[in-house]
Amino acid sequence: MPITVNNKEVDFIENETIKLLLKRMHFTFPMIVVKANGKLIKKNEYSKFIIKNNSKVDVIHLISGG
């Protein structure tokens, strides 16, 4: 089954981490927040957190301004 990234279905890749998913999806913005199945994932966990099949991942770009 595919996973959902920002409400878009993408292929599930076994043993893919958040860090690898961000690279594959070309999310290069320096300030982001990632949630997997509603759980906030800390930045230092991106290379350890393995995405499970049929997961829902939200990648939120933070933008500052003034």
C-alpha positions in Angstrom: 0.0 0.0 0.0 1.2 3.5 -0.6 1.9 6.1 2.0 0.4 9.6 2.1 2.6 12.6 2.1 0.8 16.0 2.4 -2.4 14.3 1.2 -0.8 12.9 -1.9 -0.2 9.1 -2.3 3.4 8.1 -2.9 5.1 4.7 -3.2 5.9 2.9 0.0 9.6 2.0 0.3 10.5 -0.6 2.9 12.9 0.7 5.7 12.7 4.3 4.4 13.4 6.9 7.1 12.0 10.4 7.4 15.3 11.7 6.3 15.3 9.6 3.1 11.7 10.4 2.4 12.5 14.2 2.6 15.3 13.7 0.2 13.2 11.6 -2.2 10.4 14.2 -2.2 12.9 17.1 -2.6 11.9 18.8 0.6 15.0 20.9 1.1 13.5 23.9 3.0 15.7 24.3 6.1 12.8 24.9 8.6 10.2 22.1 8.5 8.1 20.2 10.9 7.3 16.5 10.3 4.4 14.5 11.7 3.9 10.8 11.0 0.4 9.4 11.8 -0.3 12.5 13.9 2.9 12.2 16.0 5.4 15.0 15.9 8.8 13.6 14.9 11.9 15.5 16.3 14.5 16.6 13.9 17.2 14.4 15.5 15.0 11.3 14.9 14.6 11.9 11.1 17.4 9.4 10.3 16.1 6.8 12.7 12.4 6.9 12.3 11.3 4.3 9.8 8.0 5.0 8.0 5.5 2.1 8.2 3.4 1.0 5.3 0.1 2.9 4.8 1.4 5.8 7.0 0.2 9.4 6.7 3.1 11.9 6.8 2.7 15.7 7.0 5.6 17.9 6.1 5.0 21.5 7.1 7.3 24.3 5.9 7.9 27.1 8.5 8.2 30.5 7.1 9.2 33.6 9.1 8.4 37.1 8.2 7.8 40.5 9.6 
